[in-house]
Amino acid sequence: MTKNSSEQISVHLGHHSPFSRRAFIIAAASACAPVVFCSVQSSWPAEALAMGGTSPSETVAIIDYSPEGKRIGKLIIPRVVKTDAEWKAQLSPISYDVTRRSGTESPYTGSTWDLHDHGIFRCICCDIALFSSETKFDSGTGWPSFWQPIARENVADHTDDTMGMRRTAVSCRLCEAHLGHVFDDGPRPTGLRYCMNSAAMRFVKTA
């Protein structure tokens, strides 16, 4: 964490993200990397306790968002790692196949491809915010599509040479769940189409 020692981790009182207290524990235990906190929430959501443990050295920087979809700030927290059996116990068969085995749901079958409500799409495996309804558009493909992620720090790109073609796969930065692929045939302003799987995300409706 020495590379990020000058950065401030923002943790807000009353915010119910599953990461805030975890970030506090990590930072407090690292005497060589002092971190300034605005405040510390008083409770840690039960779902956060279900996350798999990792070595404190295996950390990633993500952007945290409140349940209402408000940007909180950067957090440096342990990567979420679980055994295959733990993922199977946590996820539905289709979500497990997509996120942990790089599968693809059939088009027009997911729960959010035609969803028009206002809200945030969070990782089905670790719950970090991935996409906002504000950047969702109808791509005509049968999969939920977005022209940009909610925070570039929260996703990672990888070259995918399967199926006899070269594509760019997109995964969750925190737990490495496979989400879908990104293409360069999207609308303005980015010209990108993040073609995601509904099974890889859960939708949280906001006002």
N, C-alpha and C positions, 0 to 999 in steps of 0.2 A: 504493500500500500504506500510505499515511500513515494512512488511516482505521483500519487494523488494526494499527498499530504497537505498541499496548499489549498485543496478544494474543500468547500464547506458542504457537509451533508445536512440537508434540511429535513427536520422531523417536526411535525406540528402536533400540538396537543389536541387530542380528540380525533385525530386522523386514524382510520381503522385499516390502513394498509398492512398486509402480513409481513412487511419488511422493515418497518421503522425500528422496532425494538431490537430486531436481529442486528441491524446496522449499528445500533448503539452498543450492543454487547461486544461486537467485533472491534469497534473503534476504542472502547474503553479498555479492552484487553491488550491493545497495541501501544505500549508506552513510547515506542519509537515513531509513532505516526499520530500525533495529536490532532484531534478533529474538533471543530467548534460546532456546538449544537444550539439551535434556537430554543428548543424545548423538547421534552420527551413525553410520549404518550403513556398513559397509565395502564393500558391493557394491551395484550397481544392476542389477536384472533385465534380461535381454536384451530382453524384450518391451517394456520402457519405451522402448528406443532406437527402436522402430518408430513411436512416436507422432509425429504431425506437429508441426512447430515453429510457434510463434506469436510475436507481439510480446510482450516482457516486460510491457508495460502491460496486456495482455489477460489478466488473472488472475481466478480465481474461488476462493472459499473452500469447501472440502468437508471432510467428516469422514472420516478415514482408518481403515481396519480391517485387522487382521492377517489372514494366511491362515487362522488358526484362528477368525476371526470376532470377535476382541476389539477393542473400540473403542480406538484409539490417540490420536486428538485431531484438532484442526483443522489443515488445511494450506492455504496460499495458493499456488496453482500456476497455470501458464499454461493457458488453455483449449486443448483439443486441436482442431486444425483441420487437415483434409487435403483434397486435391483429390478430385473425384468419381472419378477414375481410381484413386487410392490406396485409397479406400474399397471400390471394386469388387474390387480385387486382394486386399484383406484379408478381406472378408466373403463368406459364401455368398450365392447369389442371393436367398433368402428373407430373410436378415438384412439385406442391403443394401436390399431393397424396403421392409422395415418401418422400419428405423432412419433411412435417409437419404431415403426417399420417402414416409414416413408411411403405409406400407401396413399391412395387417392380415392375419395368418395365419388360415386357416380354423379354426373351433372344433374342438376334440378332435384336432387334428393336431400340436400342439406337443409338445416333448419333456418339458415339466415341468408341464403342466396337472394331471396326476394324480399328481405326485411327492409322496411323503410322507417322504423322507429329511430328516435334520437338516443344515442348511447355510446358505450365503449365496448370493444371486443377484447376480451382478456384471454390469456393462454389457459387452455383447459387443464394443463398439467401443473403450472406454478402460479397462475393468476396475475402475472404482470400485464399491464396494459399494452396492447399491440396496435390496434387500429381504432379510429373514431368514425362514427357514422357520417361525420362532416366531409370525409374524403371518399366515401363509398359511392360507387356509380354502377349503372347497369351495363355490364360488358357484353351481355347476350350469350355468355358462355355456360350459365347454369351454376357458377360458383360465385361466392361473394368476392367482389373485386374493389380495390382501393387504389387511388393514385399516389398515396404515400402512407407510411406507417405513422403512428401517433408520435413516436420518437425514434429517430434512426438508431439510437443507442440500444433500443430494446429488441432489435432483430439483427440477424447475421445472414450473409449471403454465402453460398457455396456453389461450386461448379458441379453440375449433375450430368454425367455422360451416359446415363441409362436410357433404355428404349431407343437406341440407335441415333440419338441426337444430343446436342450440347445445350443444356438449359441452366438457368440460375435458380437454385433452390433457396428457399427462405426458411430460417429456423428461429426459434425463440432464443434470445441471447442468454437467458438465465438457466433454462433447463435443457436446451438443445432439442426441443420438440420440433419435428418437421411440421411446417405450416402450409407450404405450397410452393409456388414459383413466381418469379417476377419477370415481366416481359416489357419490351420497349414500344408497345402499341397502345399505350393508354392516352387519356386526355390531358389537356393542359391543366395545371402549369408544369407538371413534371414529365409528362409523356410516358409515364410508367403505368403498368397494370399489375398490381399485386394480386394474383389469382390464388385465393386462399381456400382452405377446406373448412366448412362449417364445423366439422367434428373436431377440429384442432382448437376451437375457441368457444368461449361462453359469452353470451351477450348480456350486458348490464344496462338496463334502460335508465336514462337520466332525464331530468326535466328539460 
